Amino acid sequence: MQSIRQMVRSLKGWLSGLKEKKAALLEALEQAKEPTIPELLSRYLDMRSEERTGWTSKGKLKGTVGDFNKVMEALDFLRQKEISTVESLDAYLDKVSGEILSAKTDIRKSERRIKAIDTTLSHIANHGAYKEVYKKYASIGWKTRKEKFAAEHREELDAYFAAKRFFKGHQEELPYDTKELKKEREQLSGELSEKNEGLQAVQEDMKLLRDVRYWINHVLPPDQRRVVPEPGKKPSINEQLSWKIEGVKQREEQKRQQPRRQQKQDMEL
């Protein structure tokens, strides 16, 4: 009789250990399973359909078709870039964001150089155009006549003196080669046009990627969501805070549901 009781106790202990292992295994499997982007976008479409409950048939159809076309366009792009998981999406977002910032920096550098060349060429032109006006002004000895001449030719003299000040402040660049400056400007202008076209293409990719991240945020747990601002800008603090609050609420709800899940597992065993 005693040996039977020992056997029963041993069996109960074995069953208890098995329950714990099963619960741990189920939890591990659930955590290890990472949904793919297509799966998440499918959930997003389902969520959008539920939001249209109560709409007219025409409105539902229009909304469904619109969402479907956007998602299919995004999926086609993601397939081309071999993006299938949230991790690979975020990595590509970071890559494209870096490319945009680098391109903008390069474009600003070219724009500043073009502006500097334009300023230089403008002063060179003014210095040559108004040099004779200045000579005539400088040759006048009578104060009254000189003041009258200066008033009549104020714009020309101001432009000439501005050119002289500019040359004095940029003596290390003298003498200027107007032909070379114009050639450099033409080359920079052509390159700038190509750079802006390339930037626009990358920005379009970035917009689509940001849209995808925004869509899947709606069906991911709060701790897996990510705010993706425009490159160079800071993410929304309010949105991140609301997700943290939602995450805390979900974890508290999971804790309350844990005893019920454990009870169900016990009944299954």
C-alpha positions in Angstrom: 0.0 0.0 0.0 2.8 2.4 0.9 4.6 1.6 -2.3 1.4 2.5 -4.3 1.2 5.8 -2.5 4.8 6.6 -3.3 4.2 5.7 -6.9 1.2 8.0 -7.0 3.2 10.9 -5.5 6.0 10.2 -8.0 3.5 10.2 -10.8 2.0 13.5 -9.6 5.5 15.1 -9.4 6.3 13.8 -12.9 3.0 15.3 -14.3 3.7 18.6 -12.6 7.2 18.8 -14.1 5.7 17.9 -17.5 3.1 20.7 -17.2 5.8 23.2 -16.5 8.0 22.1 -19.4 5.0 22.1 -21.7 4.1 25.7 -20.7 7.7 26.8 -21.1 7.8 25.2 -24.5 4.6 26.8 -25.7 5.8 30.1 -24.6 9.1 29.7 -26.3 7.5 28.7 -29.5 5.2 31.6 -29.4 8.1 34.0 -28.9 10.2 32.4 -31.5 7.6 32.8 -34.2 8.2 36.0 -36.0 5.4 37.0 -38.4 6.5 38.0 -42.0 5.7 41.3 -43.6 3.0 39.7 -45.9 1.3 38.1 -42.9 1.3 41.5 -41.0 0.0 43.3 -44.0 -2.8 40.7 -44.4 -3.7 41.4 -40.7 -3.7 45.1 -41.5 -6.1 44.7 -44.4 -8.4 42.6 -42.1 -8.3 45.4 -39.5 -9.1 48.0 -42.1 -12.0 46.0 -43.3 -13.4 45.7 -39.7 -13.1 49.5 -39.4 -15.4 49.9 -42.4 -18.2 48.1 -40.7 -21.4 50.2 -41.1 -20.2 51.8 -44.3 -22.2 51.6 -47.5 -21.4 48.8 -49.9 -19.9 51.3 -52.4 -17.8 52.8 -49.7 -16.5 49.4 -48.4 -15.6 48.4 -52.0 -13.8 51.6 -52.7 -11.9 51.5 -49.4 -11.0 47.8 -49.8 -9.7 48.3 -53.4 -7.7 51.3 -52.4 -6.0 49.5 -49.5 -5.4 46.4 -51.6 -3.7 48.3 -54.4 -1.4 50.2 -52.0 -0.5 47.0 -50.2 0.2 45.1 -53.4 2.4 47.9 -54.7 4.3 47.8 -51.4 4.7 44.0 -51.5 6.0 44.1 -55.0 8.7 46.6 -53.9 9.5 44.6 -50.8 10.0 41.4 -52.9 12.4 43.3 -55.2 14.4 44.4 -52.2 14.2 40.9 -50.5 12.5 42.4 -47.5 10.3 39.9 -45.7 10.6 40.5 -41.9 10.3 43.4 -39.6 14.0 43.2 -38.9 15.0 43.4 -42.5 12.5 46.3 -43.1 14.0 48.3 -40.2 17.5 47.6 -41.5 16.6 48.8 -45.0 14.8 51.9 -43.5 18.0 52.8 -41.7 20.0 52.3 -44.9 17.8 54.5 -47.0 17.6 57.2 -44.4 21.4 57.3 -44.3 21.5 57.6 -48.1 19.0 60.5 -48.1 20.9 62.4 -45.4 24.2 61.9 -47.3 22.6 63.0 -50.6 21.1 66.1 -49.0 24.5 67.0 -47.6 26.2 66.6 -50.9 23.5 68.6 -52.7 23.8 71.5 -50.2 27.5 71.5 -50.7 27.1 71.9 -54.5 24.4 74.6 -54.0 26.7 76.6 -51.8 29.5 76.4 -54.3 27.2 77.5 -57.2 26.0 80.4 -55.1 29.6 81.3 -54.3 30.6 81.2 -58.0 27.5 83.4 -58.9 28.5 85.9 -56.3 32.1 86.0 -57.6 31.0 86.4 -61.2 28.6 89.1 -60.3 31.4 91.1 -58.5 33.8 90.6 -61.4 31.1 91.8 -63.9 30.3 94.9 -61.7 33.9 95.8 -61.2 34.5 95.8 -65.0 31.3 97.5 -65.8 31.5 100.4 -63.4 35.3 100.9 -63.3 35.1 103.9 -65.6 32.3 105.4 -63.5 34.6 105.1 -60.4 37.5 106.7 -62.3 35.4 109.7 -63.3 34.1 110.0 -59.7 37.7 109.8 -58.3 38.9 112.5 -60.7 36.4 115.1 -59.5 38.1 117.6 -57.2 35.2 119.8 -56.1 33.3 118.4 -53.2 29.9 119.6 -54.3 30.3 118.3 -57.8 31.7 115.0 -56.4 28.7 114.6 -54.1 26.3 115.3 -57.0 28.0 112.8 -59.3 27.9 110.2 -56.5 24.2 110.8 -56.0 23.5 110.4 -59.7 25.5 107.2 -59.9 24.8 105.7 -56.5 23.9 102.1 -57.7 26.9 101.8 -60.0 29.4 103.1 -57.3 27.9 100.9 -54.6 28.2 97.9 -56.8 31.8 98.8 -57.7 32.8 99.4 -54.0 31.1 96.1 -53.0 33.2 94.3 -55.6 36.4 95.9 -54.3 35.5 94.8 -50.7 34.8 91.3 -52.0 38.2 91.1 -53.8 40.0 92.4 -50.7 38.3 89.7 -48.5 39.2 86.9 -51.0 42.7 87.8 -52.0 43.8 84.2 -51.8 41.6 83.4 -54.8 43.0 86.1 -57.0 43.4 86.4 -59.9 40.0 85.0 -61.0 39.6 83.0 -64.2 36.1 83.8 -65.4 36.1 81.1 -68.0 37.1 78.4 -65.5 34.5 79.6 -63.0 31.7 79.5 -65.6 32.9 76.0 -66.7 32.8 74.8 -63.0 29.4 76.3 -62.5 28.0 74.6 -65.6 29.4 71.2 -64.5 28.1 71.6 -61.0 24.6 72.6 -62.3 24.4 69.5 -64.4 25.5 67.2 -61.6 23.1 68.9 -59.2 20.2 68.1 -61.5 21.2 64.4 -61.5 21.6 64.4 -57.7 18.2 65.9 -57.2 16.6 63.3 -59.5 18.4 60.6 -57.6 17.3 62.0 -54.2 13.7 62.2 -55.4 13.8 58.5 -56.3 15.2 57.5 -52.9 12.7 59.7 -51.1 9.9 57.9 -52.9 11.3 54.6 -51.8 11.5 56.0 -48.2 7.9 57.1 -48.3 6.7 53.7 -49.3 8.9 52.0 -46.6 7.6 54.4 -44.0 4.0 53.7 -45.1 4.6 49.9 -44.6 6.1 50.5 -41.2 3.1 52.6 -40.2 0.7 50.0 -41.4 2.3 47.1 -39.6 2.6 49.2 -36.4 -1.2 48.8 -36.1 -1.0 45.0 -35.8 2.2 44.7 -33.8 2.6 44.7 -30.0 3.5 48.1 -28.7 7.1 47.1 -27.8 7.7 46.1 -31.5 6.3 49.3 -33.0 8.6 52.0 -34.4 8.1 55.6 -35.3 9.9 56.4 -38.5 10.3 60.2 -39.0 11.5 61.8 -42.1 15.4 61.5 -42.3 17.0 64.1 -40.1 13.9 64.7 -38.0 13.2 63.4 -34.5 10.4 60.8 -33.9 7.1 61.8 -32.3 7.5 61.6 -28.5 3.7 61.6 -27.9 3.2 58.5 -30.2 6.0 56.6 -28.5 4.6 57.5 -25.0 1.1 56.3 -26.0 2.6 53.0 -27.2 4.5 52.5 -23.9 1.2 53.1 -21.9 -0.6 50.6 -24.2 2.2 48.1 -23.7 2.0 48.4 -19.9 -1.8 47.8 -20.1 -1.3 44.7 -22.3 1.3 43.2 -19.9 -1.0 43.7 -17.0 -3.8 42.1 -18.9 -1.5 39.1 -19.8 -0.6 38.7 -16.1 -4.4 38.6 -15.2 -5.0 36.0 -17.9 -2.0 33.8 -17.0 -3.8 31.9 -14.2 -6.7 31.1 -16.6 -4.3 29.8 -19.3 -2.5 27.6 -16.7 -5.8 26.2 -15.5 -6.7 25.3 -19.1 -3.4 23.6 -19.6 -3.9 21.6 -16.4 -7.3 20.4 -17.7 -5.8 19.4 -21.0 -3.2 17.3 -19.2 
